[in-house]
Amino acid sequence: MNDVLVRQYLSNFYKHREPFIEEMETYAFEHHVPIMDKAGMEFMLGLLYLIQPTSILEIGSAIGYSSIRMAKEFPNVKIVTMERNAERIRKAKEFIERSDYSNRILLLEGDALLLKEKLPENRQFDVIFIDAAKAQYKRFFELYEPLLSDRGVIISDNVLFKGQVAESADLVDDRRKKALIKKIQNYNEWLMNHPKYDSTIIPIGDGVAISKKRGVNND
């Protein structure tokens, strides 16, 4: 099967994106800002249709692209999103304020590992979306999973790292990249063997992991 042709074929069914969304995509491309790719985004939105969340925690705002896409599709959802990069925060604020959803998106500034105390006490989320520093995925998961509602899911993006996690990290010359690949490999192994969660990794986009509490139904 030709993966490139399949992706091109499926792209014909993606919903039309308004000029504002395309502007964000162009900005991200031109300024090398990592946002969720189109296939991954469409898959996640499809998953959210099944969940029908009313509250989402996003770890890693970048320029606010995913938050705005999710808020647009789900008019009853409220989103808390976190970002530490100053320039991305500035641009995220601009895009969020220009959108029609600024009253439903709360942007918290700073390192997500230090922002938990800024959340309202006893706050729970139907979805926790991890799309930030890959080396910290395990810490993000452990820190915030207690805030997941019983019917909720945790979504981790970029867990295949352009397919490089399937190869031996020892074959990579770049020391920093080698360390990152090992971190992601370790996260995936830890996630798939988590005693409290059932997880699956979908090879779409750059790899999306979906985790749900064991023994919990959506009813």
N, C-alpha and C positions, 0 to 999 in steps of 0.2 A: 504494500500500500504506500502510495506517495504522500507523505505527511504534508508537504508543501501544498499540493493540489487539494488535499482535504481541508486544510486551513483556509485556502482561498475560497473553496466551495462554501464552507460554513459561514464565512464572512458575509456572504450574500444575504444571510438571514439575520444579521445583527440589526437591531433597531436603528432607525435614523437618529443621528446625534445632532442636536441643535448647534448653531455656530458657536455659542458660548463654550460648549463642551469641546468642540474641535479646536477652539482657541487655546484651551488649557492643554490639550494634547500636543499642539504645535509648540507651545511654550516649553513643555516638559522635554520634548525632543530636542529643541534648539539649545536648551540650557542644561541638558544631560541630567534632568531630574528623574529619578526612578519612580514611575507610577505603574499601577497594575496594567498589564497589557490587555488589549481588547478582548482576546479570547478568555483570559482569566476573569476579566471584569464581567463579561456576559455570563460565564459559568456561575460566578458568585451571586449575581443578581438572580439568576434562576434558582439557586439554592435558597436565597432569602425569600423568594415567593412561597416556597414550601414552609418556611419557618414563620413568616409574617411577624417579624420582630417589631417591638415598640421601643426598644432601647438597644443601642449599639455602642460599644467602646472600641475605638480604633487606636492602636498603638503605632504611630508613624503617619502623620498627616501628609507629609511632603507639601504639596501646594493645595491641598484640599480636594483633589480630584475624586478620590473614592468616596469621601464624605458627601460631596455634592451629588454624585451619581446615585448613592444610596438614598439620600434625602429626597431626590427627585422622584424616585420610583415608589417610595413608601411614605405617603403624606402623614401617617400617624407616628412615624419614628422620630425619636430624639437621639442625637449622636453626641458623644463626647470624644474628642480626638486630641491626640498629644503629639507635639513636635518639639525638637530641641534646636534645630538649625535656624539661626536668626533670619537668614535670607529667605528660607522657605516659609518661615512663620509670617514674614512680611507679605509674601506673595499669597499665601493661604488666606490671610485676613482680607486681602484685596478681592480675591475671587469669591470668598464666602460672602462678603458684604455686597458684592455685585449680584450674587445669586438671589433666588426667591426663598432661600431656606435658612437665612442667617439666624432666624429666631429659633431654629431647631438644631443648630450645630454650635456646640461649645468647644472652643479651641483652648486647650491648656498648654502653656509654654514651659518647656523644660524637659529634663530627662525623665522618661516614663518610669524609671526605677525609683524616682523620688517624688512622684506626683500622686501616689495613691491617697495620701492624706488630704489632698485637695478635693477628692470626690465626696459627695454627701454621704453621711453615715447610713449604713444599711442599703446603699444603692446596689441594685442588681441589673445585669444586662442579659438580654436574650442572645446577643452575639458579641463575642470578643474577637476582633480582627487584628492579627499581629502582622505588621508589614513595616518593620523598622530594622535596627541593627541586627543582622542575622546572628552574630556571635552571642547575642543576648536573648535569643528566643526562649531558651529554657527558663531563664530568670523571669522574663515577662510572663510566661505561662504560669509558673509557680506563684508569682506575686498576685496575679489578677484572677486566676481561675476560681478562687473562693467567691468572687463576685458574680459568677455565672448562674443564671436562673436554672432551675431544674430542667426546663425544656430547651435550654440554650445549647449553642455549639461554639466551639473555638475554631477559627479559621486561621491558618498560618500560610502566608504566601511565600513564594520564592524558595521552596524547600528542595528543589532539584538543581538550583544554581547552574542553569543553562546545561543541564545534563552531566555536569562535572562530578556530582556526588556518586555517580555510577562507576567512576574510575578511581583508581588508587591515588590518594592525595600525594603519595611518595613520588609519583611520576611528574609532579608539578615543580618547576624550578623556583617560581616566585614564593618566598617564604611566607609572606602575608597571605597570599591566596591559598597556599597549602594549609595554613592554620585555619582559615575560614572554612575551607571545604571539610576539614576534619570536624569543626564545630557543628556544621550543618548535618554531616553524617551522624554524629553523636546525638544531635537533637532528634533526628528522624528515628533512630534506633530507640532512644529513650521514650519518644512519643508512642511508637508502635507497641511498646511493652509496658505502658503506663498501667498501674493496677486499678486506677479509677476511671479510665477513659477508653472507649473504643475509637480507633482512628483509622482513617484510610487516606492514601495519597493519590490524588488524581493528576496524571501527567498532562495537564493542560496549562497553557501559558508557561510560566516558569516553575510549575509544580505547586499545587494547592493541597494542603493537609486539612482534613475535617475531623474534629474530635468532639465526641459526645459522651456525657457521663453514662457509665454502665448501669443497666437496670432501671433506666428512666425512660418512660414513654412520653409521647407528645400529647396524650389525652389529658 
